[in-house]
Amino acid sequence: MPSLSELPGEIKQNRFCKALQRVGFEINKVGGNGSHFKAIWPRNQKSVTIPFYLPKQTLKYVLKELEEISEVDWNQIKKEL
């Protein structure tokens, strides 16, 4: 898990979701609430909600959830950004 200083200032939701798709997540733009998207890990069908704004603190929380439901970590996602 990266520290806050290792994370970028803010990532746009669309860019982050495209990186998640490249590492194997399915993105459901209708399944979220309002401007939120849902990232689904196909192997176990568990999902994480991706908010529209992704500042450092929110990104760290989302990355922690993504790592819990899949074996994908920040380094793999960062390569695809």
Secondary structure, 3 states (H helix, E strand, C coil): CCCHHHCCCEEEHHHHHHHHHHCCCEEECCCCCCCCEEEEECCCCEEEEECCEEEHHHHHHHHHHHHHHCCCCHHHHHHHC
